[in-house]
C-alpha cells in the first residue's frame, strides 16, 4: 500500500497488481467523476437511434502513467423505464469476445425485450465498447477486405507442408497486429479493461458497479471483482470462462475443443431426430457422414468458388454455440442436400460490399487475439502446439485445428505477455450470481464451478442438460426470475439451484 491517501479501490488494485496502476486507476476515476459524460444523440453511422444517447469516457492507455496518453471509451445508455423511486443506478454490460461491442445493450429496452422488462424499470442500461473495440480506439491486424476473403486454407492439415503454411499465416498475422496497432498492444489486457470499467463507473456517478457479463464478459467481471471487490454492488456472470491461471488462455482453448465436439454431437442427434423435416440423415452417424462428405466436396472444389472447409466450419459452429442457430443451420444444410448449393453459398460467402461489417469482423478478431495473447504467457514451442492439437483432433475433430490456427499468433506475439491475475474474492465483494448451462461449448461448465469456488458467497444456477451459450438471454423462467430477483433485491437462493433446460428448438 502506498499511503493513506489511496481510496479502497486503489489499495485493492495496488495490493493485487501493482501500486502504480492502482493509483493510476484512482486518479483516472476521480477525473472521470468530475468530468461526467457529455450525453448526446448517437452519431448517425453508429446505427443507435434515440432515445438512446452516446458519449465518451477518457482513460489512460497505461494506468501506471495516468498523465500519459489517453484513449476514449465509447458508451451509450437509456434511462430506467420506471420512476425515480424505482431507479437503482446503471447496469453495465459486456457481451464477450474479447472483442465484442456492448453498444446494442440499451436496444433491449427500445425493442421491449420481455426478458429485461423488470430490470429495465430499475436500471439505466449502459453499453460500452471496450478498449480497442469499435468506437474505442479500434485496433486492426490486417486489411479488413483481405481478412474476410474466401476461401481460406482448410484448417485440418493433410501434411507438414499444410502446417507450415498455417504457421506462416499465423506469424504474419501477429506481425500485422504489431505493425498496425503496436502502440496499444501491450495495454490490451483484461485487467486494463477492468480498470476502464471502474473509470466508466465513476464517470456515470455510480458509487458501485452493477454488471452483467456474458462469455468473456465473465472473465472481465471476475478480474474486476478481484481488483475492486468493494466497488461491486450486483454482478451476474453468464457462461463462464475458467478463471484459473493454468487455463488462461492456452488450455482454455483446448478445453473448448472438447466441449464443442460434445455439443456438435448433441446437434447431430437433434438433426437425426428431425429427419422427417431435414432429410439429412436419420441417425447421428449418417448426419456425420453427410458432414464429412460436404467437407470433402468443398475441399476438392470450393462451393461457388468461395466456400471451402474453413468457411463451412465457421458457419456450422454457430449450431454448437447457440440453440437459436439449430433450425436455420439445419434448414440451409437441408436445402444443399436436396440439391440447392446456392442457398449454402449465399448463407456463408463473405459480402465484399459490406465494408463496414467487414471492418467490424476484422476488428473483433484483432481484439480477441490481442487480449488473449497479451493476458498470459503462451507456449512458443511449435512441437507443443502440434503434439497437443494432433492428439486432441483424433477424438475431437470438429473444432480442434480451426481453433489452434486462430490462436497460433500468440506463439510469436511480439509485445510482452503478462501473468494472469489470481482471481479471488476480496473484502467487500457481495454475493455474485453465476449462471451456466451444463453442456456449453464455448465456455465449458467447469469454468462456472471454478469461479464459484473462488468467489466466496457466490451462487451457481445450472441449466441442466442444456448447452446454449449465454443463458440469461433465453426464456427460461427458472433462470430469468432468479436473475431479476437478484438484480432487483440482491437476494440469491440459500443454496445453488439446478434448473430444467429451456425448450429444445422446434423445426
C-alpha positions, 0 to 999 in steps of 0.5 A, spaced: 500 500 500 502 506 498 499 511 503 493 513 506 491 517 501 489 511 496 481 510 496 479 502 497 479 501 490 486 503 489 489 499 495 485 493 492 488 494 485 495 496 488 495 490 493 493 485 487 497 488 481 501 493 482 501 500 486 502 504 480 496 502 476 492 502 482 493 509 483 493 510 476 486 507 476 484 512 482 486 518 479 483 516 472 476 515 476 476 521 480 477 525 473 472 521 470 467 523 476 468 530 475 468 530 468 461 526 467 459 524 460 457 529 455 450 525 453 448 526 446 444 523 440 448 517 437 452 519 431 448 517 425 453 511 422 453 508 429 446 505 427 443 507 435 437 511 434 434 515 440 432 515 445 438 512 446 444 517 447 452 516 446 458 519 449 465 518 451 469 516 457 477 518 457 482 513 460 489 512 460 492 507 455 497 505 461 494 506 468 501 506 471 502 513 467 495 516 468 498 523 465 500 519 459 496 518 453 489 517 453 484 513 449 476 514 449 471 509 451 465 509 447 458 508 451 451 509 450 445 508 455 437 509 456 434 511 462 430 506 467 423 505 464 420 506 471 420 512 476 425 515 480 423 511 486 424 505 482 431 507 479 437 503 482 443 506 478 446 503 471 447 496 469 453 495 465 454 490 460 459 486 456 457 481 451 464 477 450 469 476 445 474 479 447 472 483 442 465 484 442 461 491 442 456 492 448 453 498 444 446 494 442 445 493 450 440 499 451 436 496 444 433 491 449 429 496 452 427 500 445 425 493 442 421 491 449 425 485 450 420 481 455 426 478 458 429 485 461 422 488 462 423 488 470 430 490 470 429 495 465 424 499 470 430 499 475 436 500 471 439 505 466 442 500 461 449 502 459 453 499 453 460 500 452 465 498 447 471 496 450 478 498 449 480 497 442 473 495 440 469 499 435 468 506 437 474 505 442 480 506 439 479 500 434 485 496 433 486 492 426 491 486 424 490 486 417 486 489 411 479 488 413 477 486 405 483 481 405 481 478 412 474 476 410 476 473 403 474 466 401 476 461 401 481 460 406 486 454 407 482 448 410 484 448 417 485 440 418 492 439 415 493 433 410 501 434 411 507 438 414 507 442 408 499 444 410 502 446 417 507 450 415 503 454 411 498 455 417 504 457 421 506 462 416 499 465 416 499 465 423 506 469 424 504 474 419 498 475 422 501 477 429 506 481 425 500 485 422 497 486 429 504 489 431 505 493 425 498 496 425 496 497 432 503 496 436 502 502 440 496 499 444 498 492 444 501 491 450 495 495 454 490 490 451 489 486 457 483 484 461 485 487 467 486 494 463 479 493 461 477 492 468 480 498 470 476 502 464 470 499 467 471 502 474 473 509 470 466 508 466 463 507 473 465 513 476 464 517 470 456 515 470 456 517 478 455 510 480 458 509 487 458 501 485 458 497 479 452 493 477 454 488 471 452 483 467 457 479 463 456 474 458 462 469 455 468 473 456 464 478 459 465 473 465 472 473 465 472 481 465 467 481 471 471 476 475 478 480 474 474 486 476 471 483 482 478 481 484 481 488 483 475 492 486 471 487 490 468 493 494 466 497 488 461 491 486 454 492 488 450 486 483 454 482 478 451 476 474 456 472 470 453 468 464 457 462 461 463 462 464 470 462 462 475 458 467 478 463 471 484 459 473 491 461 471 493 454 468 487 455 463 488 462 461 488 462 455 492 456 452 488 450 455 482 454 455 482 453 448 483 446 448 478 445 453 473 448 448 475 443 443 472 438 447 466 441 449 464 443 442 465 436 439 460 434 445 455 439 443 456 438 435 454 431 437 448 433 441 446 437 434 447 431 430 442 427 434 437 433 434 438 433 426 437 425 426 431 426 430 428 431 425 429 427 419 422 427 417 423 435 416 431 435 414 432 429 410 439 429 412 440 423 415 436 419 420 441 417 425 447 421 428 452 417 424 449 418 417 448 426 419 456 425 420 457 422 414 453 427 410 458 432 414 464 429 412 462 428 405 460 436 404 467 437 407 470 433 402 466 436 396 468 443 398 475 441 399 476 438 392 472 444 389 470 450 393 462 451 393 461 457 388 468 458 388 468 461 395 466 456 400 471 451 402 472 447 409 474 453 413 468 457 411 463 451 412 466 450 419 465 457 421 458 457 419 456 450 422 459 452 429 454 457 430 449 450 431 454 448 437 454 455 440 447 457 440 440 453 440 437 459 436 442 457 430 439 449 430 433 450 425 436 455 420 443 451 420 439 445 419 434 448 414 440 451 409 444 444 410 437 441 408 436 445 402 444 443 399 442 436 400 436 436 396 440 439 391 440 447 392 448 449 393 446 456 392 442 457 398 449 454 402 453 459 398 449 465 399 448 463 407 456 463 408 460 467 402 463 473 405 459 480 402 465 484 399 460 490 399 459 490 406 465 494 408 463 496 414 461 489 417 467 487 414 471 492 418 467 490 424 469 482 423 476 484 422 476 488 428 473 483 433 478 478 431 484 483 432 481 484 439 480 477 441 487 475 439 490 481 442 487 480 449 488 473 449 495 473 447 497 479 451 493 476 458 498 470 459 504 467 457 503 462 451 507 456 449 512 458 443 514 451 442 511 449 435 512 441 437 507 443 443 502 446 439 502 440 434 503 434 439 497 437 443 492 439 437 494 432 433 492 428 439 486 432 441 483 432 433 483 424 433 477 424 438 475 431 437 475 433 430 470 438 429 473 444 432 480 442 434 485 445 428 480 451 426 481 453 433 489 452 434 490 456 427 486 462 430 490 462 436 497 460 433 499 468 433 500 468 440 506 463 439 510 469 436 506 475 439 511 480 439 509 485 445 510 482 452 505 477 455 503 478 462 501 473 468 494 472 469 491 475 475 489 470 481 482 471 481 479 471 488 474 474 492 476 480 496 473 484 502 467 487 500 465 483 494 457 481 495 454 475 493 455 474 485 450 470 481 453 465 476 449 462 471 451 456 466 448 451 462 451 444 463 453 442 456 456 449 453 461 449 448 464 455 448 465 456 455 465 449 458 461 448 465 467 447 469 469 454 468 462 456 472 464 451 478 471 454 478 469 461 479 464 459 484 469 456 488 473 462 488 468 467 489 466 466 496 458 467 497 457 466 490 451 462 487 451 457 481 444 456 477 445 450 472 441 449 466 441 442 466 442 438 460 442 444 456 448 447 452 446 454 449 451 459 450 449 465 454 443 463 458 440 469 461 438 471 454 433 465 453 426 464 456 427 460 461 423 462 467 427 458 472 433 462 470 430 469 468 426 470 475 432 468 479 436 473 475 431 479 476 430 477 483 437 478 484 438 484 480 432 487 483 433 485 491 440 482 491 437 476 494 440 469 491 437 462 493 440 459 500 443 454 496 445 453 488 439 451 484 439 446 478 434 448 473 430 444 467 433 446 460 429 451 456 425 448 450 429 444 445 428 448 438 422 446 434 423 445 426 
